[in-house]
Amino acid sequence: MPSLLAFDLDGTLVQSETLKAVSYGWAAHQLRPDLPAERVATAYGPLVGNSRETISRTLLEQFGLREAALAHDPDQEPWRTYVGLRLERYRAMLADGDLLRRHTHPEALALARHARRFSRHVALVTTSERWAADAILNALGLQGRFDTVVTADDVPEVKPDPAGYRLALARLGTDGPDAVALEDSPAGVRAAL
């Protein structure tokens, strides 16, 4: 029996990466109405697992959104303006429990619900902030299913940095050799390793 079964959230338990992609596309379209939101949403795919800043800076550059972001809010860094718009849409999506439940990975969700049968400890380690993780866990009925929940708010660096997994291990008083992580992105896998 592993000492820890650690779940990623976005892309592993729930297809929130799809929702994030839609929100990045929506925000880009708000900045540049001539830019199809679907194009930006598709470009999000290879960026999964990176920090919000990295994703935003990359998409701003790739789609020439910097000037539009500056025009939208000249007092803020362009990537922060873009993130602010994107979060408006994403928060609304996370408030829709039915939408979240339609975007689950049923097998991973079932494993999370019964994980204590297979491991001494169960953790959630996510690059999402606490508010987003809580919204998703509440909608999916997973609050209280984890011995510890580590979010971006708890660590100085997010995946691919291993800080989240290290914190989960420390909180649970265990070490990593027999721990198992369930991840969906290269950045997450690097963090878990």
C-alpha positions in Angstrom: 0.0 0.0 0.0 1.5 3.4 -1.0 2.1 5.9 1.8 0.4 8.6 -0.3 -1.9 8.8 -3.3 -1.7 12.4 -4.5 -4.2 13.7 -7.1 -3.8 16.6 -9.4 -7.0 18.5 -9.9 -7.2 20.3 -13.2 -7.2 17.9 -16.1 -7.0 14.9 -13.8 -10.2 14.9 -11.7 -12.1 17.5 -13.8 -11.6 18.7 -17.3 -11.1 22.2 -16.1 -8.2 22.6 -18.5 -10.9 22.7 -21.2 -12.7 25.4 -19.2 -9.5 27.3 -18.7 -8.8 27.1 -22.4 -12.3 28.6 -23.2 -11.7 31.4 -20.6 -8.3 32.3 -22.2 -9.9 32.4 -25.6 -12.8 34.5 -24.3 -10.5 37.0 -22.7 -8.4 37.3 -25.9 -11.5 37.9 -27.9 -12.5 40.6 -25.5 -9.2 42.3 -26.1 -9.2 41.7 -29.9 -12.7 41.0 -31.2 -11.2 40.1 -34.6 -9.4 37.2 -33.0 -11.4 33.9 -32.8 -11.6 32.7 -29.3 -11.3 29.1 -30.5 -7.8 29.8 -31.9 -6.5 31.0 -28.6 -8.2 28.1 -26.7 -6.4 25.6 -29.0 -3.1 27.3 -28.4 -3.6 26.9 -24.6 -3.2 23.1 -24.9 0.7 22.9 -25.0 0.8 25.4 -22.0 -1.2 23.2 -19.6 0.5 22.9 -16.2 2.4 26.2 -16.4 1.8 29.2 -14.2 -0.9 31.7 -15.0 1.8 34.3 -15.7 3.7 32.1 -18.1 0.5 31.1 -20.0 -0.7 34.7 -20.2 2.6 36.1 -21.4 3.0 33.4 -24.0 -0.5 33.9 -25.4 -0.1 37.7 -25.4 3.0 37.3 -27.4 1.7 34.6 -29.7 -1.5 36.5 -30.6 -0.2 40.1 -30.5 -2.4 41.0 -27.6 0.0 43.2 -25.6 -1.1 46.6 -27.2 -4.8 45.7 -26.8 -4.2 44.8 -23.1 -2.4 48.1 -22.6 -5.2 50.0 -24.2 -7.7 48.2 -22.0 -5.8 49.1 -18.8 -2.7 51.3 -19.2 -2.0 51.2 -15.5 -1.4 47.5 -15.3 1.0 45.0 -16.8 -0.6 43.5 -20.0 -0.4 39.9 -18.7 -2.3 40.9 -15.5 -5.0 42.7 -17.6 -5.4 39.5 -19.6 -5.6 37.3 -16.6 -8.1 39.6 -15.0 -10.4 39.3 -17.9 -9.9 35.6 -18.1 -10.7 35.1 -14.5 -14.0 36.9 -14.9 -15.1 34.2 -17.2 -13.5 31.3 -15.3 -15.1 32.3 -12.0 -18.5 32.3 -13.6 -17.8 28.8 -15.0 -16.6 27.5 -11.7 -19.8 28.8 -10.1 -21.8 26.5 -12.3 -21.8 23.2 -10.5 -23.7 21.5 -13.4 -21.0 22.6 -15.8 -18.3 21.2 -13.6 -20.0 17.9 -13.1 -20.4 17.6 -16.9 -16.6 18.0 -17.2 -15.4 15.3 -14.8 -13.2 12.3 -15.5 -15.5 9.7 -14.0 -12.9 7.1 -13.4 -10.5 9.4 -11.6 -13.4 10.9 -9.6 -14.4 7.4 -8.5 -10.8 6.6 -7.5 -10.6 9.8 -5.5 -13.8 8.9 -3.7 -12.4 5.5 -2.7 -8.7 6.3 -2.5 -8.4 5.7 1.3 -8.9 2.0 0.5 -5.7 2.0 -1.5 -3.4 4.3 0.3 -2.5 5.4 3.9 -2.8 9.1 2.9 -4.7 10.9 0.2 -3.7 14.4 -1.0 -4.7 16.9 -3.6 -1.8 18.9 -5.1 -2.9 21.6 -7.6 -1.5 24.8 -9.2 -5.0 26.3 -8.8 -5.7 28.8 -6.1 -7.7 27.8 -3.0 -10.9 29.5 -4.2 -10.9 27.6 -7.5 -10.0 24.2 -5.8 -12.7 24.7 -3.2 -15.3 25.5 -5.9 -14.5 22.4 -7.8 -14.3 20.1 -4.8 -17.6 21.4 -3.5 -19.3 20.9 -6.9 -17.9 17.4 -7.2 -18.7 16.4 -3.6 -15.0 15.8 -2.8 -14.6 18.2 0.2 -13.2 16.2 3.1 -11.9 13.3 0.9 -8.3 14.4 1.1 -6.0 14.4 4.2 -4.4 17.5 2.8 -5.0 20.0 0.0 -2.1 21.9 -1.3 -2.9 24.8 -3.7 -0.9 27.6 -5.3 -1.6 29.7 -2.3 0.4 27.4 -0.1 3.7 27.3 -2.0 6.2 29.8 -3.4 6.4 28.1 -6.8 3.9 26.0 -8.7 4.4 22.9 -10.9 6.8 22.0 -12.4 8.5 23.0 -9.1 8.1 20.1 -6.6 7.2 22.4 -3.7 3.5 21.3 -3.7 4.3 17.6 -3.5 7.0 18.3 -0.9 4.6 20.2 1.3 1.9 17.4 1.0 4.5 14.8 2.1 5.7 17.1 5.0 2.1 17.8 6.2 1.4 14.1 6.3 4.7 13.1 7.9 5.6 10.7 5.2 8.4 10.4 2.5 8.1 9.9 -1.2 9.6 6.6 -2.3 6.3 4.7 -2.3 4.0 7.7 -3.0 1.9 7.7 -6.2 0.9 10.8 -8.1 -1.9 11.0 -10.7 -1.1 13.8 -13.1 -2.1 14.8 -16.6 0.6 17.3 -17.7 4.3 17.2 -18.3 4.8 20.0 -15.7 2.8 18.0 -13.1 4.8 14.8 -13.8 8.1 16.7 -13.4 6.8 18.1 -10.1 5.8 14.7 -8.8 9.0 13.0 -9.8 
